[in-house]
Amino acid sequence: MTGPKPLTLRIIRDEHAALAAMLRTLPLLLAEHRRVGTLPDFAALRAMLFYVDEFPERLHHPKESELLFPKLRARAPAMRELLDKLDEDHARGERAIRDLEHSLLGFEMLGDARRAAFEQQAERYVRHYLQHMDIEEREILPAAMQLFSEEDWQDLDQAFAENKDPLTGRHLGQLQAELDGPYHAVFQRVLNALPEPLGLAPRLPG
């Protein structure tokens, strides 16, 4: 296909960038608080995990699994094993985020006795998620760009444009005064709680 990149590809890549920014911030925040020996803002952590659950798990992944991947399976049979693995990742995602939210609750309720367990689980979750998106960026999207027709992209563009991530195209530090709708309060809470340079709260001592 020649000409401008389809809207679907731009949306997926923007959503991946927004999600990656949120995911990478999580272990950085935990590491900073561990360094200075303080507990993190649990409300901010809950808001961050809420976002990961609310948008990617409920809207982004289903659109990939139900719309993008079936079209690619039909045109690239050799990619079916890889697509099946990605679908399995999507299917496990809801359980994984629930487990991480439960681990965060344990950390909040029991303090340092559960800190290491949550931090390790969060690091594994973030690492796996980033690897998943990297495979999609390197393997899936280029194949779709090569194999799909204009009619394919028209169908996908209409579906993907219906539920666009409110964070797309923005880094965490650029969110203030840019978000509208029901997500505004969630991300304002995250930004207000994250210490500089991650967010708007004062830099942690030391």
Backbone as JSON Lines, residues from 0, in Angstrom:
{"i":0,"aa":"M","n":[0.84,-1.19,0.0],"ca":[0.0,0.0,0.0],"c":[0.88,1.24,0.0]}
{"i":1,"aa":"T","n":[0.56,2.21,-0.83],"ca":[1.3,3.45,-0.89],"c":[0.47,4.58,-0.3]}
{"i":2,"aa":"G","n":[1.1,5.76,-0.15],"ca":[0.37,6.9,0.38],"c":[0.51,7.01,1.9]}
{"i":3,"aa":"P","n":[-0.32,7.86,2.53],"ca":[-0.24,8.07,3.97],"c":[-0.49,6.78,4.75]}
{"i":4,"aa":"K","n":[0.12,6.69,5.91],"ca":[-0.09,5.51,6.75],"c":[-1.54,5.48,7.23]}
{"i":5,"aa":"P","n":[-2.14,4.3,7.28],"ca":[-3.53,4.2,7.73],"c":[-3.71,4.73,9.16]}
{"i":6,"aa":"L","n":[-4.9,5.24,9.41],"ca":[-5.22,5.75,10.74],"c":[-5.04,4.68,11.8]}
{"i":7,"aa":"T","n":[-5.4,3.44,11.49],"ca":[-5.26,2.35,12.46],"c":[-3.83,2.23,12.97]}
{"i":8,"aa":"L","n":[-2.86,2.28,12.07],"ca":[-1.47,2.15,12.49],"c":[-1.05,3.31,13.37]}
{"i":9,"aa":"R","n":[-1.48,4.51,13.02],"ca":[-1.13,5.68,13.83],"c":[-1.74,5.57,15.22]}
{"i":10,"aa":"I","n":[-2.99,5.11,15.3],"ca":[-3.64,4.98,16.6],"c":[-2.94,3.92,17.45]}
{"i":11,"aa":"I","n":[-2.66,2.75,16.86],"ca":[-2.0,1.7,17.63],"c":[-0.65,2.17,18.14]}
{"i":12,"aa":"R","n":[0.13,2.81,17.3],"ca":[1.46,3.25,17.73],"c":[1.36,4.35,18.78]}
{"i":13,"aa":"D","n":[0.4,5.26,18.63],"ca":[0.21,6.29,19.66],"c":[-0.22,5.67,20.98]}
{"i":14,"aa":"E","n":[-1.13,4.7,20.9],"ca":[-1.58,4.04,22.13],"c":[-0.44,3.27,22.78]}
{"i":15,"aa":"H","n":[0.37,2.61,21.98],"ca":[1.54,1.91,22.52],"c":[2.48,2.9,23.22]}
{"i":16,"aa":"A","n":[2.72,4.05,22.6],"ca":[3.63,5.04,23.19],"c":[3.09,5.56,24.51]}
{"i":17,"aa":"A","n":[1.77,5.83,24.57],"ca":[1.17,6.33,25.8],"c":[1.24,5.28,26.9]}
{"i":18,"aa":"L","n":[0.93,4.04,26.55],"ca":[0.97,2.96,27.53],"c":[2.39,2.71,28.0]}
{"i":19,"aa":"A","n":[3.35,2.71,27.08],"ca":[4.74,2.49,27.46],"c":[5.22,3.56,28.43]}
{"i":20,"aa":"A","n":[4.8,4.83,28.21],"ca":[5.19,5.9,29.12],"c":[4.65,5.65,30.52]}
{"i":21,"aa":"M","n":[3.39,5.22,30.6],"ca":[2.8,4.92,31.89],"c":[3.5,3.73,32.55]}
{"i":22,"aa":"L","n":[3.74,2.66,31.78],"ca":[4.36,1.46,32.34],"c":[5.77,1.74,32.82]}
{"i":23,"aa":"R","n":[6.56,2.47,32.05],"ca":[7.94,2.74,32.44],"c":[8.01,3.64,33.67]}
{"i":24,"aa":"T","n":[7.0,4.47,33.86],"ca":[6.98,5.34,35.03],"c":[6.79,4.56,36.32]}
{"i":25,"aa":"L","n":[6.06,3.46,36.25],"ca":[5.74,2.69,37.46],"c":[6.99,2.2,38.19]}
{"i":26,"aa":"P","n":[7.9,1.45,37.55],"ca":[9.1,1.01,38.29],"c":[10.02,2.15,38.67]}
{"i":27,"aa":"L","n":[10.05,3.23,37.88],"ca":[10.87,4.39,38.25],"c":[10.36,5.01,39.54]}
{"i":28,"aa":"L","n":[9.05,5.13,39.66],"ca":[8.46,5.69,40.87],"c":[8.76,4.81,42.07]}
{"i":29,"aa":"L","n":[8.58,3.5,41.91],"ca":[8.85,2.58,43.01],"c":[10.32,2.63,43.43]}
{"i":30,"aa":"A","n":[11.2,2.7,42.46],"ca":[12.63,2.73,42.77],"c":[13.0,4.0,43.54]}
{"i":31,"aa":"E","n":[12.41,5.15,43.17],"ca":[12.71,6.4,43.86],"c":[12.28,6.33,45.33]}
{"i":32,"aa":"H","n":[11.09,5.81,45.57],"ca":[10.63,5.72,46.96],"c":[11.43,4.69,47.75]}
{"i":33,"aa":"R","n":[11.82,3.61,47.11],"ca":[12.67,2.64,47.8],"c":[14.02,3.26,48.15]}
{"i":34,"aa":"R","n":[14.53,4.08,47.24],"ca":[15.84,4.72,47.46],"c":[15.84,5.6,48.7]}
{"i":35,"aa":"V","n":[14.76,6.35,48.9],"ca":[14.72,7.28,50.03],"c":[14.0,6.68,51.24]}
{"i":36,"aa":"G","n":[13.52,5.45,51.11],"ca":[12.91,4.78,52.24],"c":[11.52,5.26,52.6]}
{"i":37,"aa":"T","n":[10.74,5.71,51.61],"ca":[9.38,6.17,51.85],"c":[8.39,5.27,51.11]}
{"i":38,"aa":"L","n":[7.15,5.34,51.54],"ca":[6.09,4.61,50.85],"c":[5.54,5.48,49.71]}
{"i":39,"aa":"P","n":[5.19,4.87,48.58],"ca":[4.65,5.65,47.47],"c":[3.22,6.1,47.75]}
{"i":40,"aa":"D","n":[2.72,6.98,46.91],"ca":[1.33,7.41,46.98],"c":[0.47,6.28,46.38]}
{"i":41,"aa":"F","n":[-0.22,5.55,47.24],"ca":[-0.96,4.39,46.77],"c":[-2.14,4.78,45.89]}
{"i":42,"aa":"A","n":[-2.72,5.94,46.12],"ca":[-3.81,6.39,45.25],"c":[-3.3,6.59,43.83]}
{"i":43,"aa":"A","n":[-2.09,7.12,43.7],"ca":[-1.51,7.32,42.36],"c":[-1.23,5.97,41.7]}
{"i":44,"aa":"L","n":[-0.7,5.02,42.47],"ca":[-0.44,3.7,41.91],"c":[-1.74,3.03,41.47]}
{"i":45,"aa":"R","n":[-2.78,3.16,42.28],"ca":[-4.07,2.59,41.88],"c":[-4.58,3.24,40.61]}
{"i":46,"aa":"A","n":[-4.4,4.54,40.47],"ca":[-4.85,5.24,39.26],"c":[-4.07,4.76,38.04]}
{"i":47,"aa":"M","n":[-2.78,4.52,38.19],"ca":[-1.97,4.04,37.08],"c":[-2.43,2.66,36.63]}
{"i":48,"aa":"L","n":[-2.68,1.77,37.6],"ca":[-3.14,0.44,37.24],"c":[-4.56,0.47,36.69]}
{"i":49,"aa":"F","n":[-5.37,1.4,37.18],"ca":[-6.72,1.56,36.65],"c":[-6.66,1.88,35.16]}
{"i":50,"aa":"Y","n":[-5.75,2.78,34.78],"ca":[-5.62,3.13,33.37],"c":[-5.24,1.91,32.53]}
{"i":51,"aa":"V","n":[-4.25,1.15,33.0],"ca":[-3.81,-0.02,32.25],"c":[-4.96,-1.01,32.08]}
{"i":52,"aa":"D","n":[-5.77,-1.14,33.1],"ca":[-6.92,-2.04,33.02],"c":[-8.04,-1.44,32.18]}
{"i":53,"aa":"E","n":[-8.32,-0.18,32.37],"ca":[-9.5,0.45,31.77],"c":[-9.4,0.59,30.26]}
{"i":54,"aa":"F","n":[-8.25,1.06,29.79],"ca":[-8.18,1.27,28.34],"c":[-7.55,0.11,27.58]}
{"i":55,"aa":"P","n":[-6.28,-0.23,27.84],"ca":[-5.68,-1.3,27.01],"c":[-6.41,-2.63,27.1]}
{"i":56,"aa":"E","n":[-6.75,-3.05,28.32],"ca":[-7.35,-4.37,28.46],"c":[-8.76,-4.44,27.9]}
{"i":57,"aa":"R","n":[-9.52,-3.36,28.02],"ca":[-10.93,-3.4,27.64],"c":[-11.2,-2.93,26.22]}
{"i":58,"aa":"L","n":[-10.31,-2.1,25.67],"ca":[-10.58,-1.52,24.35],"c":[-9.46,-1.79,23.33]}
{"i":59,"aa":"H","n":[-8.23,-1.54,23.72],"ca":[-7.12,-1.68,22.77],"c":[-6.92,-3.14,22.36]}
{"i":60,"aa":"H","n":[-6.77,-4.02,23.33],"ca":[-6.52,-5.43,23.01],"c":[-7.66,-6.09,22.24]}
{"i":61,"aa":"P","n":[-8.93,-5.88,22.64],"ca":[-10.0,-6.51,21.86],"c":[-10.02,-6.09,20.41]}
{"i":62,"aa":"K","n":[-9.72,-4.83,20.14],"ca":[-9.71,-4.39,18.74],"c":[-8.61,-5.1,17.95]}
{"i":63,"aa":"E","n":[-7.46,-5.31,18.58],"ca":[-6.4,-6.04,17.9],"c":[-6.8,-7.5,17.68]}
{"i":64,"aa":"S","n":[-7.29,-8.15,18.73],"ca":[-7.59,-9.59,18.65],"c":[-8.8,-9.88,17.77]}
{"i":65,"aa":"E","n":[-9.78,-9.0,17.77],"ca":[-11.03,-9.28,17.05],"c":[-11.05,-8.71,15.63]}
{"i":66,"aa":"L","n":[-10.2,-7.74,15.35],"ca":[-10.26,-7.08,14.04],"c":[-8.95,-7.19,13.26]}
{"i":67,"aa":"L","n":[-7.86,-6.75,13.87],"ca":[-6.57,-6.73,13.16],"c":[-6.01,-8.13,12.94]}
{"i":68,"aa":"F","n":[-5.92,-8.92,14.0],"ca":[-5.29,-10.23,13.91],"c":[-6.02,-11.18,12.96]}
{"i":69,"aa":"P","n":[-7.36,-11.27,12.97],"ca":[-8.03,-12.18,12.02],"c":[-7.74,-11.83,10.57]}
{"i":70,"aa":"K","n":[-7.7,-10.56,10.24],"ca":[-7.38,-10.18,8.87],"c":[-5.97,-10.62,8.49]}
{"i":71,"aa":"L","n":[-5.05,-10.5,9.44],"ca":[-3.67,-10.87,9.15],"c":[-3.52,-12.39,9.05]}
{"i":72,"aa":"R","n":[-4.23,-13.13,9.88],"ca":[-4.2,-14.59,9.78],"c":[-4.65,-15.04,8.38]}
{"i":73,"aa":"A","n":[-5.67,-14.4,7.85],"ca":[-6.2,-14.79,6.55],"c":[-5.2,-14.53,5.43]}
{"i":74,"aa":"R","n":[-4.33,-13.56,5.61],"ca":[-3.4,-13.19,4.53],"c":[-1.99,-13.69,4.76]}
{"i":75,"aa":"A","n":[-1.68,-14.09,5.97],"ca":[-0.32,-14.56,6.29],"c":[-0.4,-15.79,7.18]}
{"i":76,"aa":"P","n":[-0.75,-16.95,6.63],"ca":[-0.87,-18.17,7.45],"c":[0.39,-18.49,8.24]}
{"i":77,"aa":"A","n":[1.55,-18.11,7.73],"ca":[2.79,-18.41,8.44],"c":[2.91,-17.66,9.76]}
{"i":78,"aa":"M","n":[2.09,-16.62,9.94],"ca":[2.16,-15.82,11.16],"c":[1.16,-16.28,12.22]}
{"i":79,"aa":"R","n":[0.45,-17.35,11.95],"ca":[-0.62,-17.75,12.87],"c":[-0.1,-18.1,14.26]}
{"i":80,"aa":"E","n":[1.02,-18.77,14.33],"ca":[1.56,-19.15,15.65],"c":[1.89,-17.91,16.46]}
{"i":81,"aa":"L","n":[2.51,-16.92,15.83],"ca":[2.84,-15.68,16.53],"c":[1.57,-14.95,16.95]}
{"i":82,"aa":"L","n":[0.59,-14.89,16.06],"ca":[-0.67,-14.22,16.37],"c":[-1.4,-14.93,17.51]}
{"i":83,"aa":"D","n":[-1.33,-16.26,17.52],"ca":[-1.95,-17.01,18.62],"c":[-1.28,-16.67,19.95]}
{"i":84,"aa":"K","n":[0.04,-16.54,19.94],"ca":[0.75,-16.18,21.17],"c":[0.33,-14.8,21.66]}
{"i":85,"aa":"L","n":[0.21,-13.86,20.75],"ca":[-0.21,-12.51,21.13],"c":[-1.64,-12.52,21.67]}
{"i":86,"aa":"D","n":[-2.49,-13.31,21.03],"ca":[-3.87,-13.45,21.54],"c":[-3.87,-14.04,22.95]}
{"i":87,"aa":"E","n":[-3.0,-15.01,23.19],"ca":[-2.91,-15.59,24.53],"c":[-2.45,-14.54,25.54]}
{"i":88,"aa":"D","n":[-1.53,-13.69,25.13],"ca":[-1.11,-12.58,26.0],"c":[-2.3,-11.7,26.36]}
{"i":89,"aa":"H","n":[-3.1,-11.38,25.34],"ca":[-4.27,-10.54,25.58],"c":[-5.24,-11.23,26.54]}
{"i":90,"aa":"A","n":[-5.44,-12.52,26.34],"ca":[-6.39,-13.25,27.19],"c":[-5.92,-13.31,28.63]}
{"i":91,"aa":"R","n":[-4.6,-13.4,28.82],"ca":[-4.06,-13.46,30.18],"c":[-3.96,-12.08,30.82]}
{"i":92,"aa":"G","n":[-4.1,-11.04,30.01],"ca":[-3.87,-9.69,30.52],"c":[-4.79,-9.29,31.64]}
{"i":93,"aa":"E","n":[-6.07,-9.64,31.53],"ca":[-7.03,-9.24,32.56],"c":[-6.68,-9.89,33.89]}
{"i":94,"aa":"R","n":[-6.33,-11.17,33.88],"ca":[-5.93,-11.83,35.12],"c":[-4.65,-11.22,35.68]}
{"i":95,"aa":"A","n":[-3.72,-10.9,34.8],"ca":[-2.43,-10.36,35.25],"c":[-2.61,-9.01,35.94]}
{"i":96,"aa":"I","n":[-3.46,-8.14,35.38],"ca":[-3.63,-6.83,36.01],"c":[-4.4,-6.97,37.31]}
{"i":97,"aa":"R","n":[-5.33,-7.93,37.39],"ca":[-6.04,-8.17,38.65],"c":[-5.07,-8.65,39.73]}
{"i":98,"aa":"D","n":[-4.17,-9.54,39.36],"ca":[-3.18,-10.04,40.33],"c":[-2.28,-8.9,40.8]}
{"i":99,"aa":"L","n":[-1.91,-8.01,39.86],"ca":[-1.04,-6.9,40.24],"c":[-1.78,-5.93,41.16]}
{"i":100,"aa":"E","n":[-3.05,-5.68,40.86],"ca":[-3.85,-4.81,41.73],"c":[-3.99,-5.42,43.13]}
{"i":101,"aa":"H","n":[-4.16,-6.73,43.2],"ca":[-4.25,-7.39,44.51],"c":[-2.92,-7.29,45.25]}
{"i":102,"aa":"S","n":[-1.82,-7.45,44.52],"ca":[-0.51,-7.32,45.15],"c":[-0.29,-5.91,45.67]}
{"i":103,"aa":"L","n":[-0.77,-4.91,44.93],"ca":[-0.67,-3.53,45.41],"c":[-1.48,-3.34,46.68]}
{"i":104,"aa":"L","n":[-2.66,-3.93,46.74],"ca":[-3.47,-3.83,47.96],"c":[-2.74,-4.44,49.15]}
{"i":105,"aa":"G","n":[-2.07,-5.56,48.92],"ca":[-1.29,-6.16,49.99],"c":[-0.18,-5.24,50.47]}
{"i":106,"aa":"F","n":[0.5,-4.58,49.54],"ca":[1.55,-3.62,49.87],"c":[0.97,-2.46,50.68]}
{"i":107,"aa":"E","n":[-0.19,-1.95,50.26],"ca":[-0.8,-0.83,50.95],"c":[-1.25,-1.22,52.36]}
{"i":108,"aa":"M","n":[-1.82,-2.4,52.5],"ca":[-2.36,-2.82,53.79],"c":[-1.27,-3.27,54.76]}
{"i":109,"aa":"L","n":[-0.23,-3.93,54.26],"ca":[0.77,-4.56,55.13],"c":[2.14,-3.87,55.09]}
{"i":110,"aa":"G","n":[2.28,-2.87,54.24],"ca":[3.51,-2.08,54.25],"c":[4.71,-2.82,53.7]}
{"i":111,"aa":"D","n":[5.88,-2.56,54.3],"ca":[7.14,-3.06,53.77],"c":[7.2,-4.58,53.66]}
{"i":112,"aa":"A","n":[6.39,-5.28,54.43],"ca":[6.39,-6.75,54.34],"c":[5.97,-7.22,52.95]}
{"i":113,"aa":"R","n":[5.24,-6.39,52.22],"ca":[4.8,-6.76,50.88],"c":[5.42,-5.89,49.79]}
{"i":114,"aa":"R","n":[6.31,-5.01,50.15],"ca":[6.91,-4.1,49.16],"c":[7.66,-4.87,48.07]}
{"i":115,"aa":"A","n":[8.58,-5.74,48.47],"ca":[9.43,-6.43,47.49],"c":[8.59,-7.29,46.55]}
{"i":116,"aa":"A","n":[7.58,-7.96,47.09],"ca":[6.74,-8.81,46.24],"c":[6.02,-7.99,45.18]}
{"i":117,"aa":"F","n":[5.47,-6.83,45.58],"ca":[4.78,-6.0,44.6],"c":[5.76,-5.44,43.58]}
{"i":118,"aa":"E","n":[6.9,-4.95,44.02],"ca":[7.86,-4.37,43.09],"c":[8.32,-5.4,42.06]}
{"i":119,"aa":"Q","n":[8.6,-6.61,42.51],"ca":[9.04,-7.65,41.58],"c":[7.94,-8.02,40.6]}
{"i":120,"aa":"Q","n":[6.71,-8.12,41.1],"ca":[5.59,-8.44,40.21],"c":[5.35,-7.32,39.21]}
{"i":121,"aa":"A","n":[5.47,-6.07,39.65],"ca":[5.29,-4.94,38.75],"c":[6.37,-4.92,37.67]}
{"i":122,"aa":"E","n":[7.6,-5.19,38.06],"ca":[8.69,-5.2,37.08],"c":[8.47,-6.29,36.03]}
{"i":123,"aa":"R","n":[8.03,-7.48,36.45],"ca":[7.75,-8.56,35.5],"c":[6.61,-8.17,34.56]}
{"i":124,"aa":"Y","n":[5.57,-7.57,35.13],"ca":[4.42,-7.17,34.32],"c":[4.84,-6.15,33.27]}
{"i":125,"aa":"V","n":[5.58,-5.14,33.7],"ca":[6.01,-4.09,32.77],"c":[6.92,-4.66,31.69]}
{"i":126,"aa":"R","n":[7.87,-5.49,32.08],"ca":[8.8,-6.08,31.1],"c":[8.06,-6.91,30.06]}
{"i":127,"aa":"H","n":[7.12,-7.73,30.52],"ca":[6.36,-8.57,29.59],"c":[5.51,-7.72,28.66]}
{"i":128,"aa":"Y","n":[4.87,-6.7,29.19],"ca":[3.99,-5.86,28.39],"c":[4.79,-5.12,27.32]}
{"i":129,"aa":"L","n":[5.94,-4.57,27.69],"ca":[6.78,-3.86,26.72],"c":[7.28,-4.81,25.64]}
{"i":130,"aa":"Q","n":[7.63,-6.03,26.01],"ca":[8.06,-7.01,25.01],"c":[6.91,-7.35,24.05]}
{"i":131,"aa":"H","n":[5.71,-7.48,24.59],"ca":[4.53,-7.76,23.77],"c":[4.32,-6.66,22.73]}
{"i":132,"aa":"M","n":[4.36,-5.42,23.17],"ca":[4.16,-4.31,22.23],"c":[5.29,-4.21,21.22]}
{"i":133,"aa":"D","n":[6.51,-4.55,21.65],"ca":[7.64,-4.51,20.72],"c":[7.45,-5.51,19.59]}
{"i":134,"aa":"I","n":[6.94,-6.71,19.9],"ca":[6.67,-7.71,18.86],"c":[5.62,-7.19,17.89]}
{"i":135,"aa":"E","n":[4.58,-6.58,18.42],"ca":[3.55,-6.03,17.53],"c":[4.14,-4.96,16.61]}
{"i":136,"aa":"E","n":[5.0,-4.11,17.18],"ca":[5.59,-3.03,16.37],"c":[6.54,-3.57,15.3]}
{"i":137,"aa":"R","n":[7.32,-4.59,15.65],"ca":[8.34,-5.09,14.73],"c":[7.8,-6.1,13.71]}
{"i":138,"aa":"E","n":[6.81,-6.9,14.12],"ca":[6.36,-8.0,13.28],"c":[4.96,-7.78,12.7]}
{"i":139,"aa":"I","n":[4.01,-7.42,13.54],"ca":[2.62,-7.4,13.12],"c":[2.29,-6.19,12.25]}
{"i":140,"aa":"L","n":[2.63,-5.02,12.72],"ca":[2.24,-3.82,11.97],"c":[2.92,-3.72,10.61]}
{"i":141,"aa":"P","n":[4.22,-4.03,10.49],"ca":[4.82,-4.01,9.14],"c":[4.17,-5.03,8.2]}
{"i":142,"aa":"A","n":[3.83,-6.21,8.72],"ca":[3.17,-7.21,7.87],"c":[1.81,-6.73,7.41]}
{"i":143,"aa":"A","n":[1.05,-6.12,8.31],"ca":[-0.26,-5.59,7.93],"c":[-0.11,-4.49,6.89]}
{"i":144,"aa":"M","n":[0.87,-3.64,7.06],"ca":[1.09,-2.56,6.09],"c":[1.39,-3.12,4.71]}
{"i":145,"aa":"Q","n":[2.08,-4.22,4.66],"ca":[2.46,-4.82,3.38],"c":[1.31,-5.58,2.73]}
{"i":146,"aa":"L","n":[0.46,-6.21,3.53],"ca":[-0.5,-7.17,2.99],"c":[-1.93,-6.66,2.87]}
{"i":147,"aa":"F","n":[-2.31,-5.66,3.64],"ca":[-3.71,-5.25,3.65],"c":[-4.05,-4.36,2.46]}
{"i":148,"aa":"S","n":[-5.27,-4.47,2.04],"ca":[-5.78,-3.63,0.96],"c":[-6.36,-2.34,1.53]}
{"i":149,"aa":"E","n":[-6.69,-1.4,0.66],"ca":[-7.31,-0.16,1.1],"c":[-8.65,-0.44,1.78]}
{"i":150,"aa":"E","n":[-9.37,-1.44,1.27],"ca":[-10.66,-1.79,1.89],"c":[-10.45,-2.33,3.31]}
{"i":151,"aa":"D","n":[-9.4,-3.14,3.48],"ca":[-9.08,-3.63,4.83],"c":[-8.86,-2.46,5.78]}
{"i":152,"aa":"W","n":[-8.06,-1.5,5.35],"ca":[-7.74,-0.38,6.22],"c":[-8.95,0.5,6.49]}
{"i":153,"aa":"Q","n":[-9.82,0.64,5.54],"ca":[-11.03,1.44,5.77],"c":[-11.87,0.83,6.88]}
{"i":154,"aa":"D","n":[-12.03,-0.5,6.87],"ca":[-12.79,-1.18,7.91],"c":[-12.12,-0.99,9.28]}
{"i":155,"aa":"L","n":[-10.81,-1.18,9.31],"ca":[-10.09,-1.07,10.57],"c":[-10.08,0.36,11.09]}
{"i":156,"aa":"D","n":[-9.88,1.32,10.19],"ca":[-9.81,2.72,10.61],"c":[-11.09,3.15,11.3]}
{"i":157,"aa":"Q","n":[-12.21,2.74,10.78],"ca":[-13.49,3.12,11.37],"c":[-13.63,2.54,12.77]}
{"i":158,"aa":"A","n":[-13.23,1.29,12.95],"ca":[-13.36,0.64,14.25],"c":[-12.39,1.22,15.27]}
{"i":159,"aa":"F","n":[-11.14,1.41,14.89],"ca":[-10.13,1.88,15.84],"c":[-10.37,3.33,16.24]}
{"i":160,"aa":"A","n":[-10.93,4.12,15.35],"ca":[-11.14,5.54,15.66],"c":[-12.25,5.75,16.66]}
{"i":161,"aa":"E","n":[-13.1,4.75,16.89],"ca":[-14.24,4.92,17.78],"c":[-13.84,5.03,19.25]}
{"i":162,"aa":"N","n":[-12.75,4.4,19.63],"ca":[-12.32,4.4,21.03],"c":[-10.86,4.77,21.11]}
{"i":163,"aa":"K","n":[-10.56,6.04,20.92],"ca":[-9.17,6.46,20.94],"c":[-8.73,6.81,22.36]}
{"i":164,"aa":"D","n":[-7.57,6.35,22.69],"ca":[-7.01,6.54,24.02],"c":[-6.83,8.03,24.31]}
{"i":165,"aa":"P","n":[-7.3,8.52,25.45],"ca":[-7.13,9.93,25.78],"c":[-5.68,10.32,26.02]}
{"i":166,"aa":"L","n":[-4.79,9.35,26.17],"ca":[-3.38,9.66,26.4],"c":[-2.55,9.65,25.12]}
{"i":167,"aa":"T","n":[-3.13,9.3,23.99],"ca":[-2.32,9.11,22.79],"c":[-1.59,10.38,22.41]}
{"i":168,"aa":"G","n":[-0.32,10.17,22.06],"ca":[0.47,11.29,21.58],"c":[0.96,12.21,22.67]}
{"i":169,"aa":"R","n":[0.75,11.88,23.92],"ca":[1.16,12.75,25.01],"c":[2.05,11.97,25.97]}
{"i":170,"aa":"H","n":[3.09,12.64,26.45],"ca":[3.88,12.07,27.53],"c":[3.25,12.51,28.85]}
{"i":171,"aa":"L","n":[3.6,11.82,29.91],"ca":[2.98,12.13,31.2],"c":[3.14,13.6,31.57]}
{"i":172,"aa":"G","n":[4.3,14.16,31.31],"ca":[4.52,15.54,31.69],"c":[3.76,16.55,30.86]}
{"i":173,"aa":"Q","n":[3.11,16.13,29.78],"ca":[2.37,17.04,28.91],"c":[0.87,16.93,29.1]}
{"i":174,"aa":"L","n":[0.43,16.2,30.11],"ca":[-0.99,15.93,30.23],"c":[-1.78,17.07,30.86]}
{"i":175,"aa":"Q","n":[-1.16,17.83,31.71],"ca":[-1.92,18.83,32.45],"c":[-2.65,19.77,31.5]}
{"i":176,"aa":"A","n":[-3.93,19.98,31.77],"ca":[-4.79,20.88,31.0],"c":[-5.06,20.39,29.59]}
{"i":177,"aa":"E","n":[-4.68,19.15,29.26],"ca":[-4.92,18.64,27.91],"c":[-5.98,17.56,27.9]}
{"i":178,"aa":"L","n":[-6.23,16.92,29.03],"ca":[-7.19,15.82,29.06],"c":[-8.59,16.32,29.38]}
{"i":179,"aa":"D","n":[-9.55,15.8,28.66],"ca":[-10.94,16.11,28.91],"c":[-11.68,14.83,29.26]}
{"i":180,"aa":"G","n":[-12.94,14.98,29.68],"ca":[-13.77,13.82,29.9],"c":[-13.45,13.11,31.19]}
{"i":181,"aa":"P","n":[-13.93,11.87,31.33],"ca":[-13.85,11.17,32.62],"c":[-12.44,10.81,33.06]}
{"i":182,"aa":"Y","n":[-11.47,10.81,32.14],"ca":[-10.11,10.44,32.52],"c":[-9.33,11.59,33.14]}
{"i":183,"aa":"H","n":[-9.85,12.8,33.03],"ca":[-9.08,13.95,33.48],"c":[-8.7,13.85,34.95]}
{"i":184,"aa":"A","n":[-9.68,13.53,35.81],"ca":[-9.4,13.48,37.24],"c":[-8.41,12.37,37.58]}
{"i":185,"aa":"V","n":[-8.49,11.25,36.86],"ca":[-7.59,10.14,37.11],"c":[-6.15,10.55,36.86]}
{"i":186,"aa":"F","n":[-5.9,11.16,35.71],"ca":[-4.52,11.48,35.35],"c":[-4.01,12.72,36.06]}
{"i":187,"aa":"Q","n":[-4.92,13.61,36.45],"ca":[-4.48,14.72,37.28],"c":[-3.98,14.2,38.62]}
{"i":188,"aa":"R","n":[-4.65,13.19,39.16],"ca":[-4.21,12.58,40.42],"c":[-2.83,11.95,40.25]}
{"i":189,"aa":"V","n":[-2.63,11.25,39.15],"ca":[-1.33,10.63,38.9],"c":[-0.24,11.69,38.81]}
{"i":190,"aa":"L","n":[-0.49,12.73,38.02],"ca":[0.52,13.77,37.84],"c":[0.84,14.49,39.14]}
{"i":191,"aa":"N","n":[-0.2,14.79,39.91],"ca":[0.01,15.5,41.17],"c":[0.8,14.68,42.17]}
{"i":192,"aa":"A","n":[0.73,13.37,42.08],"ca":[1.39,12.5,43.04],"c":[2.81,12.12,42.62]}
{"i":193,"aa":"L","n":[3.08,12.12,41.33],"ca":[4.41,11.71,40.87],"c":[5.42,12.82,41.14]}
{"i":194,"aa":"P","n":[6.57,12.49,41.76],"ca":[7.59,13.51,42.02],"c":[8.3,13.93,40.73]}
{"i":195,"aa":"E","n":[8.79,15.15,40.73],"ca":[9.62,15.59,39.61],"c":[10.82,14.66,39.46]}
{"i":196,"aa":"P","n":[11.27,14.36,38.25],"ca":[10.81,14.89,36.96],"c":[9.69,14.06,36.33]}
{"i":197,"aa":"L","n":[9.14,13.07,37.06],"ca":[8.1,12.21,36.48],"c":[6.76,12.93,36.43]}
{"i":198,"aa":"G","n":[6.51,13.79,37.41],"ca":[5.22,14.46,37.49],"c":[5.36,15.84,38.09]}
{"i":199,"aa":"L","n":[4.32,16.27,38.85],"ca":[4.24,17.64,39.33],"c":[4.55,17.78,40.82]}
{"i":200,"aa":"A","n":[4.63,16.68,41.54],"ca":[4.92,16.77,42.97],"c":[6.39,17.12,43.21]}
{"i":201,"aa":"P","n":[6.72,17.65,44.4],"ca":[8.12,17.98,44.67],"c":[9.03,16.77,44.54]}
{"i":202,"aa":"R","n":[10.26,17.03,44.11],"ca":[11.25,15.97,43.98],"c":[11.51,15.32,45.35]}
{"i":203,"aa":"L","n":[11.68,14.0,45.36],"ca":[11.97,13.32,46.61],"c":[13.33,13.74,47.14]}
{"i":204,"aa":"P","n":[13.5,13.8,48.47],"ca":[14.77,14.23,49.04],"c":[15.9,13.27,48.7]}
{"i":205,"aa":"G","n":[17.11,13.83,48.71],"ca":[18.27,12.99,48.5],"c":[18.65,12.88,47.08]}
